[in-house]
Each structure stands twice: as C-alpha cells, then as structure tokens.
Amino acid sequence: MFDKPAGTGNGKSAPQRRAAADVAKIEGGGLVHVIVTSLSPMTFYLFVNDKAISQMEVDSFEVNIDVGDETIVRASLTRYVKSVTGEQTTQYTNLFPSTIEVVALGRRILITAENADSVDNLFVSLGLRTDGTTNDLKGLRSLHVMITNVLFDASLTWEDGVTEPLLPH
C-alpha cells in the first residue's frame, strides 16, 4: 500500500490512475448512517450520504431482510415533506442499493446490499473489534431494524430458527 510507485526505476511509466477525489466519491445508492443516542426519549441522527435528515422529519426507518420462502432485501425511509400546496405528506424512499450503518447502545449493525430483493452481494456484519474488523454473519435467515420517533427495535433470526435481539435488555 505505501511502497514505491509501480514502474519506478525500471524505465516504465506508472499506469495512469484516477484522481483521489474521484475515487473517494460515494457512488450508487449511497451511504446511510443512523446514530441512536438515547432510547428514552428516543433520540437519533440520520444521514443519507452527507445530508442530515431531521428526526422530526422521519416517520420511520426500516431494514427488512428475509431469505425464507420469499427473499426480501429492503431498506426504506419514510419521511414527512411539504407538498407543493404546503400540506404535509409522507415520502417513501428505497435505500438499497447502499451501505447502511446503525450505531446504538454500544452496538453496530452494518449492511451492504448491491440490489434490493437479492442476496447477491449482500453483506451483514455486527460490532467492531478492537482491530477495526467486524463480525461478518453467516447462517442468517432474517434481520429486522425499525426506528421511529418512539421505537427502536432490532433483531435477527438464524437459519435454525433462533431469534435474538440486537440490543441489550
């Protein structure tokens, strides 16, 4: 990673590379961060790419993954917006394809989905080890995360049917 550039000293020029600012771009569906700082009262911060979404604008944030009889891989944000007439209405946004990170109560849930309703290139990991790596999940049947202004619920079900909460009691 931090060694000599390719082609140094051998008479060849280094291959052309993309500008670092271009490589650093968030491409595709984007990046979603949800940081829950309190359950009572429910307080969270939500970011879609680099845009903050006010908690007061959020009706619900949901992630539903189920690979049972029917494959469901969905993430959504339902928020309150003003219509052109000035009335408040709800707007539904599909969040996949994207990477979603939920941090709450010392817990971390990380989901990357390249496509909605497909397990191809779907990655789910939990936590953060001291070395900076995550616990990649294998044998997962379902994962559900629901955040509203009064509720935060997160659980997973393993292939053997055992369901576990992702939050401490």
N, C-alpha and C positions, 0 to 999 in steps of 0.2 A: 504494500500500500504506500509506504513512504520510502521507496527506493529510487534508484536512478530512473530517469525517464527512458522509455523504450527507444532504442536506436542510438543512445548516447555513446559516442566514441567508436562506432563501427561503420561510419561513413554513410549511414542511412538516416533519413529524417524521421522524426517521430510521427506516428499517424495523427491525422487531424482529429481533434476531439471537440465535442460540443462545449459551449461556454458554460461555466459552472452555474451561472444564474439560470440558464435554460434547464440544466439537469436538475436543479433544486425545485423546479415548478411542481405544483400539485396538479396532476393530470387525472382525467377520468371523472368519476363521480365525486371524488374528493376525500376530505378528512373531517370527521365529526368527533368532537370532544364533549363529554358530559362530565362535569365535576360536581359531585354532591357533597356539600359541606355540612349539612345538618338534616336530620330526619324530623326534628320537632323544634321549630317549624321547618317544614320542608323547604330547603334552600339549595338551588343548583345553578350552575352556569353552563350554558350550551353554546358551542361554537361550531359553525358549519364553514369549513375552510378557515378563513381568517375573519369571519363575520360573527360577532356576538349576537345571539338571539335572546332578548329579554325573557326572563322567567314568566313575566306577566303575559307575554305573547304566546306561550306554549300551552296548548291543550293537552297534548300527550306526545311522548317519545316512546317508540316500541321497537323491539327486535324480537322476531319470531323465527326460529329455525327448528324445523321438524323433519326428520328423514325417515318417518314411519311409513305408513301406507302411501301417503302422498307427500312429495318433497315440497316443503315450504321454506324459502330463504328470503325473508323480507325484513326491511327496516324502514320505519316511517316517522315523519314528524308532522303532527297536525298542529297548526298554529292559527291564532286569531289575526286577521288582517282587515283593514278597512277596504270596503268595496269602492267603486267609483262614485257611488251615491253617498258615501260617508258612513254607511252601515257596517257594523262588524260582522264578518263572516269567517268561516274556517277554511283553511287552505291545507290540502294534503300533499305531502312531498315524499316520494320514494327516495330512500337514501342509498340503496345499492345500485350500482357498484360503488364501493367506498371502503375506507377503513374507519372503524368506529372504536373509540376508546372510552370506557366508562370507569371513572375512579370514584370510589365512595367507601367510607369507613375503613380505610386502610386496605381496600380490595381493589383489584384491577381486572377488567374484562376487555379483551382485545379481539375484535372480529374484523377480518378482511374477506370481502366477497367480491369476486370479479363480475358475477352476474346474479341478478335476482332469480330465485327459484331454481338454482343449480348448485350442486355441491362441488362442481369443478372449480378448482382454485378458491375454495372456501377454507379459511383458517381461523380457528378459535383457540385462544390461549388465555390463561389466567395468571394473575400475580406478576411479581417482578422479583427475581432472585437477586442476591447481593452482587452477583457478577454482571447484572444487567440483562440476563436472559429471561425468557418467560417459560411457563409450563404449558407446552402445546398439548391440546386434548386429543385423545384417540378414544374411540368407542362411545362417542356422544350420539344420543338419539334426538335430543331436543334441548334448546336453550331459549329462555324467555326473559326479557327485560322490559319492564313497564315503569315509566316515570311520568307523574302528573304533578300538579301543584300540591297534592295532599298524599301521594303514594309513591313508594319506590319498592318494587318487587323484582327479584331476580332469582331464577332457579335453573337447574339443568337436570336432565334425565339421561342416565346411561343406557347403553344397549340392553342391559339386563333388567331394565325397568325401575331401578332405584332412582328416586328423585331427591335432590339435595338443594337446600337454599344456598345462595352465594353470599349472603350477608350474615353476620353474627347475630345471635339472638339477644 
